[in-house]
Amino acid sequence: MMHLPKQLAISLVVASSLIAASANARLPDETVGSTTLSLPDDHRSYMVDFEFNNMVSTRVVVIDPDTQKYLGMLPTGHAAPVALSRDRKTIFTADFFFTRYVRGERTDVLTAWDSQTLSPKWELVVSSKRAFTLTERFSLATSADDKFVYIYNFTPSTSVTVVDTTKQEMVNEIATNGCILNYPVGDRRFASLCGDGSLQMITLNDNGEEVDRTRTVFFDPNAVKLVERATVVGEIYYFVTTSGEVVPVDLSGDEPKPLPRWSLVTPEELAEGWAPGGWQLLAAAPALNRLYVLMHPDHEAYKWEDPSQIIWEFDLKTGEKIGTLESPNLIWSLSATSDDKPLLLGANIEGGLEIFDLSTGEHNGTMAGVTKTPTLILNH
């Protein structure tokens, strides 16, 4: 048997004791920091990430395109549509979740997120009817005074759930048979686009009850292919056909008022193959009274939702083409800010953000790798 020197044996005993004491010692609690953002400015942007390879766990990425910085992220459930409050204080998402992640009992909620902390302020369980589609801008919308949130449902019967945000209650479900989406108009109205080519306008009272409904002939679905993903300036909505005809409608009155149509393309350009394409293929800059459209130089049938690098700029008053912007990467969706020095933002197919300064027409750069598969960009 080997005998250790006395001094070494004592050292080993002391070391063993220290190790044992260290193992049992409790480290101080770690304090996780949090950041409070300033109230959103004109350029803060929200990229809706559909996450095609997953979809059950989607997100909203919050960014500052001026500094090209990532500000935060909202985790959302099952391809959740998103809407921004008019007072800029709240971000609404219509989420649903399963008890076993991809199966089990389904729970639908409307979540109200604080735009400064990016934390939930409240959530409300709503009926499990929300449309499960590729995210569109007008599948979730707010009234002009933020009192009501409208949730588009598809089961396949169509309806709109009305949530009173002041009471945090689901106050109504309004059948919109044969009509899709909810285009908000003022404090107490929304419109829906119908399969027979009409536009339906529904008026509510302060309790969210329907008090009036009109239906106006808008387009001939047998003659044109109208894209439902419109853009809006004030209460004039601008739609476009797949062949490049702009179809505007004024919703400010008691009934929808179709406005004169005009074409994005000349007959020669159409013959050459030019036509609009993309997902959210339209964006408007109200301060400039300009319309921006993703355009394809080699348009083909059934490929009009493909991305493009080419953006045409139009004067909304005259319909005149003003210029062309070109992105270094293929863009699928557009959004423009509403201020006097607007930016045009494009979601590229690699998950990045293309940034254009509309005052100069210059491409300010690309934020790469911001999302996985973005469908929309939203701005206050």
N, C-alpha and C positions, 0 to 999 in steps of 0.2 A: 504494500500500500504506500502510495506516494504522500509525503508530508510537505505541505506548503510552508514557506517561511511565515512566521507569526504576523509580520507587518503586512504581507500580501493578503493573508486570510482576512485580516481586519478590513482592509481596503475593499475586498470583494463583498463582505457583509454590508458595509456602508453603501456601496454602489447598488446592491440589490435592494436595499431599503429605499434609496432615492428613486429607483425605477418604479417600485411598487407604489410609493407615495405619488409619483408623477402620474401613474396610470389612473389613480383614484381621484386626482385633483380635477375640479370642474373648471373648464375654461370659461372666461367671462362671456355673457350672452352677446351675440353679434347683432348690432343694430343695422337693419337694412334701410338704406337711404331711399328717399322718394323725392321726386322733382315736381314742382308746380310750374306749369307753363303760363305764359301771359295769355290774356284773352286773344283768341285767334285774330290775326290781321287779314288783310285782303288776299294775301298770297298763300296762306297756309293751305295745304292740300292733303287730301285723303285718298289713298289708292286702295281700291277694293280688290283683294287678292282671293280669287275663286279657288285656287289650289286644285287644278284639274286632277292631279294624281291622288287626291284625298277627298276633298269636298265636304267631309263630315266635320272638319275642323278648319275653318277659314279665318280670315283676319282682315283688319283695316290698318294699313301702315300710314302713319302721320309724318309729314315731311315739310320742310321749309325750302322751297325751290330757289329762294333768293341766295341763301347761304349753302344750298345743296346739302343740308343736314337732315339726318334721320332723327325725328323727335320722339317717337314712341310707337306703340302698337296696341290695338284692341283685338283680343281673341273673340271670334264669333262662331256661331254654330250652324252647320249645314247650309252653306251657300247663302248666308244671310244678306238680304238687301240692306242698304244704308241710306239714311236721310239726315241732313243737317238742319238744326233749328235756325230760324231767321235771326234770332238774337245772338247767335254764335256761342251760346253757353252749353249746348247739348248736342250730342251725336246719338241718333236713334238707330238701333239695329233690331231686325225681326229674326230672332234666333229660334231654332228648335234642336232638341237633344233627345237621344235615346238612352234608356237606362243601362243598356249594354253597348254603348258607344255607337254601334252600327245596327243594332236591333233592340227589341224590347219596347217598353212603353214610351210613347213620344210625348214630350212636353214642349209647347210653344210659348215663348215669352217675347214681349217687347222690352228691350233694355234701353235705359236712358243713361248715357255716359257723360261725365263731366268733361268738358273740352279743355279744362286747365289741368286736371289731375289725371285724366284718362282712366278714371275709375268709375265703376257703376254707381249712379245716384239712386236708382230704383229699377225694379223690373216688375212686369205685370204678366201673369199667365193669361194667354188669350186662346181662342179656339184653334184647333189643329187643322187649319185649312190653307195656310199660307202657301202660295205658289212656290214650288221647288223647281226653279228654272235658272238658267244662266242670268246672273244679276243684271238688272236693268234699272235705269235711273228713276222711272216712275212706277216701280212696283212698291215703293215705300215713299211717302211724301208727307209734308206738313202743311197745315193751313198757314196763311200769311201772318196770323197773330200767334202761331205756335200752340194754340189751344187744342187742335185736333191733329192726330196722326192717322193717316190712311194706309191700311195694309191690304194689298191685292191678294185675293184668294183664288185658287184654282183646284177643283176637286174631282172631275173636270168642270162642274158648274162654277161659274164665276161670281164673285161678290167682293165687297170691300168692307173690312172691319174698321170701325171708327173708334178710336181711343181718345178719351178726354184726358189730356196731360195734367190739367189742374186738379182733377179728382183722382187721377191715376186709375181710371176705370174704363173697361170696354163698354161703351154705351150703345153701340148699334152694329148690326151687320146688314148691309144693303145689297140686295140681289142686283147684279148687273148682267143678267143672262145674255150671252152672246157678245159681250163687250169686255175689253181687257184694259188693265192698268188703271191708274188714277192720276190724272193731270190736274194738280191743284190750281184753283182760281180764287184769289182773294181769301177772305176770312171763312167763308161758309159754303164754298162750292168746289166740286171736282168734276172732271169730264172723263169719259171712257170711250175708247175707240171700238167700234162695233164691226162685226164680220160682214154686215150688209152694206158697209161703206158709210154708215151714219156716225155722227158724234153725239153721244149722250151726255147731257149736263144735269147734275143733281145738286140741288140746293138744300142745305141743312139749317136748322135753327140752332140756338145756343146750347140746346140739350143734345145735339147730334141727331135729331130726328129729321127724316126727310120731309120737306114741305113743298118741293116742286121738282119736276123732271121734264126735260124737253129732249127731243131727238131731231137732229138736223142732218139732211143729206150732205155728205162731205166729199166723197169720191166714189168712183165706180170700180168695185173690186174685180170685176170681170175685164176691165180695160187696163188698169194700172196695178203695179205691185208697190204698195205704199209701205215704207219702213216705219214701224211704230216708235222707233227710238228718236224722238224729236229733241229740239233744243228750244229754249224759250227766252224772250226778251219782254219784260213787263208781263202782260197777259196775252201776248201774241206768240203762239206756238208755230214753229217751222218744222214741217215734215218734208221728206224727199222721197221720190220714187227711185226704183233701182235703175231707171234710165236717165235720171238726172233732172227731173222736174221738181221744183220747189213748190210745196203746197202749204201756204200759210193760212192760219185761222185765228181770228180775234175772239177771245173768250171773255172780254171785259163786259159785254152786255148781258141782257137776260137770256139770250140765245146765242149759240155760236154763229159767227159771221165769217164765212169763207172769203178770203182775200184773193186778188188777182194772182195767178200762178206765173212763174217764170222759169226759164231753163238755165241750168248750170253750164250747159254745153251748147255750142253752135251745131247745126246739122253736120258741118264738116268734121268737127271734133267727135261727134257721136259716131260718124261713119268710120273714123280712125280707130275707134274702140274706147274712147274716154267715157267713164261713168263713175259714179261714187261707189265706195266700198269700205268695209270695216265693220266694227261692232258699234260703238258710239261714234258714228262717222261724222256727226255734226257738232259744232260748238259755236257760240256767239259771244262776242265781246260788246256788251251794251254801250259802254262809254264811247266806243269807236263806231257803233252801229254797223259792225262787220260780221259776216258769217264765214266760218272756216269749215272746209269739207275735205275729207280724205278722198283722193281720186286715183283711179286705175287707168293706166295708159293702154292696157290690153284686157279690157273687161270681157268676161265670159259669163254665160248663163250659169247659175248655181255657184258662182265663185265671188259674188258681190260682197260677201262678208270677209273676204281675205284682207290682210293688212296691206299697207302701202307706205311708201316713203314720200309721196307727193301730197301736198296740201294746197288747195286753191283758196284764195281770199276774195270775198265779194262784198260789195256795198249793199246793205240791206234795203236802202231807200230806192236805189236805181236798178239793182240786180246786176250791176256791171262787175265784171271780173277785174280785180285790182292788181293782183300779183300771185306769185307762187312761192311757197316755202318748201324746203326739202330737208328731210331728216336723214341722218347718217344710218339710221336703223329703221326697220319696218315697224310701223305704228298700227295699233288696232283700235284705240279709243282716244278721243280728244276731250279737252275741257279748257275753257278760258276763264280767267279771273274777271271780276266785275268792276274793278276800280279804274281810275283814270290813266294808270300806267300798267296796262294789263299784260299778263303772260299767257301764252298758249302752251298747254302741257299735253304731251302725248305719251301714252303707255305703250312701250315697245314690247315686242313679242318675247324678248329675253328677260322680261321682268324689270326693266329699267324705265327711267323717266327722261323724256326729251323736253328741253326747256327752250322756248322761243320768246324773245322780247318783241312784243308787237309794236312798240313805239319805233323800233329801228328795223324790224324784220329779221334780226340776227338770231342765229342759233346760239344760245348761251352755254350749251353743254349738255352732257348726259350723266344722270345719276345711275350707275350700273348696279344691278343685283339688288334692287330695293324690294322686289316681290318675286314670287314664283310665276304665277299666271294671272296678271291683273286684268280685270274686265272693265273697270271704270275709274275715273278720277273725279272727285267731287271738290267743289270750292264753295266757300261762303259767299 
